[in-house]
């Protein structure tokens, strides 16, 4: 997770600066600003996912993942994937205007957008399962308390 986060920070600082310079001379020069903004925001969403998945893994190691505190991180991961899907869609729209990039690239971006939405839906299903597990954990605690009273 640390290596992925370091790589995304590297891409955000060094690679985006290099790409900005290369785009000035390319056919995408007129679309340079929106493409770079979308790329930086996309990398921010990747960083949000990495940080909150790391927090969830830490909670799982401590045995506290089945608690209401985990929902905040899960909601942020879902939101980050939805934002990422919207950014990929926006990139497709920016690149589709005109005849600068081949239609296949725009179609691939559409597929990536659908994939990001699919991942967000999978995480949403996992969130529902987490809610059920938290409810079962609360129910089990109550049953243990009742059993302790009986004994």
C-alpha positions as a printed Julia matrix, in Angstrom:
151×3 Matrix{Float64}:
   0.0     0.0     0.0
   2.86    2.35    0.78
   4.49    1.63   -2.58
   1.23    2.26   -4.42
   0.68    5.52   -2.57
   4.27    6.65   -3.24
   3.85    5.78   -6.9
   0.65    7.81   -7.16
   2.34   10.82   -5.51
   5.24   10.42   -7.95
   2.83   10.27  -10.89
   0.97   13.28   -9.58
   4.06   15.44   -9.28
   6.65   14.3   -11.79
   4.71   12.51  -14.5
   1.95   15.1   -14.77
   4.58   17.86  -15.11
   6.36   15.88  -17.84
   3.07   15.2   -19.62
   2.11   18.86  -19.44
   5.3    19.79  -21.25
   4.85   17.1   -23.87
   1.22   18.07  -24.51
   2.14   21.65  -25.49
   3.61   20.42  -28.74
   1.09   17.66  -29.48
  -2.31   17.72  -31.14
  -3.88   17.72  -27.68
  -2.43   21.16  -26.91
  -5.85   22.81  -26.96
  -7.21   20.28  -24.48
  -4.18   20.33  -22.21
  -5.76   21.97  -19.16
  -8.88   19.77  -18.88
  -6.87   16.59  -19.48
  -4.32   17.51  -16.81
  -7.0    18.52  -14.3
  -8.83   15.23  -14.88
  -5.58   13.28  -14.47
  -4.65   15.01  -11.21
  -8.15   14.54   -9.79
  -8.08   10.9   -10.89
  -4.84   10.37   -9.01
  -6.38   12.03   -5.95
  -9.25    9.53   -6.06
  -6.72    6.69   -6.24
  -4.98    8.1    -3.17
  -8.29    8.36   -1.3
  -9.04    4.71   -2.06
  -5.56    3.63   -0.95
  -5.73    5.51    2.35
  -9.18    4.24    3.28
  -8.52    0.65    2.23
  -5.4     0.81    4.39
  -7.54    2.02    7.3
  -9.98   -0.84    6.73
  -7.15   -3.38    6.63
  -5.81   -1.96    9.88
  -9.26   -2.24   11.44
  -9.49   -5.85   10.24
  -6.13   -6.64   11.84
  -7.3    -5.15   15.14
 -10.62   -6.98   14.94
 -12.64   -3.76   14.88
 -13.78   -3.8    11.26
 -17.29   -4.94   12.26
 -18.11   -1.61   13.84
 -19.96    1.51   12.74
 -16.62    3.31   12.33
 -15.84    1.22    9.24
 -18.8     2.66    7.34
 -17.13    6.05    6.92
 -14.18    4.49    5.14
 -16.39    2.26    3.0
 -18.55    5.24    1.98
 -15.46    7.21    0.97
 -14.16    4.3    -1.12
 -17.52    4.01   -2.9
 -17.6     7.77   -3.48
 -14.03    7.78   -4.8
 -14.86    5.07   -7.35
 -17.95    6.97   -8.49
 -15.93   10.18   -8.85
 -13.24    8.25  -10.73
 -15.88    6.88  -13.12
 -17.18   10.4   -13.73
 -13.65   11.66  -14.36
 -12.97    8.89  -16.87
 -16.25    9.73  -18.59
 -15.28   13.41  -18.66
 -11.91   12.52  -20.15
 -13.7    10.55  -22.85
 -15.92   13.54  -23.6
 -12.93   15.89  -23.79
 -11.01   13.56  -26.07
 -14.04   12.69  -28.23
 -14.64   16.26  -29.31
 -12.88   16.67  -32.62
 -10.86   14.06  -34.44
  -7.73   14.19  -32.32
  -7.86   10.67  -30.88
  -9.17    7.5   -32.49
 -12.69    6.4   -31.51
 -11.23    3.2   -30.06
  -9.55    5.24  -27.31
 -12.85    6.88  -26.43
 -14.53    3.44  -26.4
 -11.82    2.11  -24.08
 -12.41    5.05  -21.74
 -16.13    4.22  -21.79
 -15.27    0.66  -20.8
 -13.01    1.91  -18.02
 -15.86    4.12  -16.8
 -18.2     1.13  -16.68
 -15.54   -0.92  -14.89
 -15.16    1.77  -12.21
 -18.93    1.86  -11.72
 -18.87   -1.94  -11.45
 -16.22   -1.8    -8.73
 -18.27    0.83   -6.88
 -21.28   -1.5    -7.03
 -19.21   -4.42   -5.71
 -18.02   -2.28   -2.8
 -21.64   -1.26   -2.21
 -22.61   -4.93   -1.95
 -19.73   -5.46    0.48
 -21.0    -2.49    2.48
 -24.41   -4.17    2.75
 -22.69   -7.35    3.95
 -20.72   -5.29    6.48
 -23.97   -3.78    7.77
 -25.41   -7.26    8.2
 -22.27   -8.44   10.0
 -22.37   -5.44   12.34
 -26.03   -6.15   13.11
 -25.2    -9.81   13.84
 -22.33   -8.75   16.06
 -24.63   -6.47   18.05
 -27.21   -9.25   18.29
 -24.58  -11.73   19.47
 -23.39   -9.29   22.13
 -26.93   -8.9    23.41
 -27.43  -12.66   23.52
 -24.17  -13.11   25.43
 -25.3   -10.46   27.92
 -28.64  -12.26   28.4
 -26.85  -15.58   28.81
 -24.54  -14.05   31.42
 -27.58  -12.84   33.36
 -29.15  -16.32   33.27
 -25.97  -17.99   34.48
